């Protein structure tokens, strides 16, 4: 995938907001003094009267967004994942989730790939936190094209949505104009020996791993599960039935994220052996993003290693 164009999904978020703003006058964007990093500055330049810098006060920003939503606006509240999901959790739960308001949360800089910012900013718990809120949709796109389609789908959906975007540039694997449907996964590669279910930047890694596994005689199915909640249970069950083994891959703790969501479905409806690849109940640390991802096993090489052992090769 070296020759494939790479774009950070936080860039996609900013571009998608601008496009939405051109189409819908009720779109407003809030940010916590991070417009340059979250890329909401793209929207701010085009629509300065609809962009609100709330300062380093995420809890207040969430409350502002809830008020705006009750007035018929569709607010996109934006900050780093650590602050949008972590610092403001109480406000997200009580002010957005409990009354089920139409607020969208755009959380950038999720996961280990935040890199040099270190453990304090490397949020690997946000899926778990947001999944625990009743009625909250939780999503993480694989690339630029899917991220832009996801933002539009979030606008059209009536209710609270949490979207995580990344700092690091990732390969563009989708064609422009893709159809994105909340709660639906997609099979990117067919296989019969093991199903690899991934989201975020791990999707491209899973596809690379599947190519290497094929040369070793292992045919891996690759599924992009961009929506973590509601999970596409039908696709999970179909893949497990077809392959008999499942590997989940996410740039998140193995506790509370995609892996546990998949295991929850399979344990109740179709007991299947599962291996979870993610952050293993530990904090990250400062370092170059690529090196950290490799160190924490969030890379194609580790997926290949796990799959070979899993399949007895």
Secondary structure, 3 states (H helix, E strand, C coil): CCCCCEEEHHHHHHHHHHHHHHHCCCEEEEECCCHHHHCCHHHHHHCHHHEEECCCCHHHHHHHHHHHHHCCCEEEEEEEHHHHHHHCHHHHHHHHHCCCCCCEEEEECECHHHHHHCCCCCECCHHHHHHCCCCCEEEECCCHHHHHHHHHHHHHCCCCEEEECCCCEEECCCCCCCCCCCCCCEEEECCCCEEEEECCCHHHHHHHHHHHHHHCCCCEEEEECCEEECCCHHHHHHHHHHHCEEEEEEEEECCCCHHHHHHHHHHHHCCCEEEEEEECCCCCCCCCHHHHHHHCCCCHHHHHHHHHHHCCC
